[in-house]
Amino acid sequence: MPDCWTHYLHGTRALRELRFDFNNEEEAGLFVLGIIGPNVFYYVPDNPEYLMLGNKLHSQKCGKYLRTFIKELFKTQRAYIYGLICHHTLDRLTHPYIISQVGSGSKHYEFEKAIDAEMVKRVLRKPISEVSFADKIPHEVPPELNELYFHVAYEFFKIDNISFSEAVEDTRAFIQNEEKGGGFLSIFGRLLRRFSGETKYGGYEGMDVLNLNKRSWFHPTTGWESRNTFLDLFEQAVEDSKKLIGNSLKYSMPPDVPDLSFMTNLPCVDY
């Protein structure tokens, strides 16, 4: 999945082009939580159940997950729902490209960070080192979100004792640590990478991570060929998110999200 800044740039642009704004900072913070989506479960250290939940929410019962949240939260936490829709849309449209380039292993996160840096430079016209995402993550999480994620984790996947608010706190702490350089251990790690020949973002810094040269790439599941750039996929995601949220705003109705995997943009295998 794209990293936090790319999700933020996508979501805020979709709302801006719809000429929609939230009523207060609390709603804006909830939207940020939504655009991070289930990624918060990847930042909890030393607890494989959180990692498992993050993986399952991205690839199994995706439509059921989204519809459950829309049904339970649309009237009271609409900002979170609109953010979650943006997360789903950008993920499902760009993830096949990312996986086609680096797979789903250890290189995945570094590639996404390199994309994040390029998108921030293009859109905000600043190096990513000069902006902070951690400051955008709210400190208060509505109890309804905690309760619903606890329920969904167990009812859908039999994963127990999940705390969404703790995952959010760990996410903020991880991002803050990254933005500050990570202290001594991070410095030591960077030295090791330098001596081993590995550079920033796993060696992807300065490479054509956005596929601006329009090289062929292949959908990892179907084998479909594409020459789309990451920017093409980003633009499509903006339009799709605008359509989903725009119809919801126009008719004052819950959004009608497609039952597609966050990972493949194909129907989920619900097992």
Secondary structure, 3 states (H helix, E strand, C coil): CCCHHHHHHHHHHHHHHCCCCCCCHHHHHHHHHHHHHHHHHHCCCCCHHHHHHHHHHHHCCHHHHHHHHHHHHCCCCHHHHHHHHHHHHHHHHHHHHHHHHHCCCCHHHHHHHHHHHHHHHHHCCCCHHHCCCHHHCCCCCCHHHHHHHHHHHHHHHCCCCCCHHHHHHHHHHHHHHHHCCCHHHHHHHHHHHHHCCCCHHHHCCCCCCCCCCCCCEECCCCCCEECCCHHHHHHHHHHHHHHHHHHHHHHCCCCCCCCECCCCCCECCCC
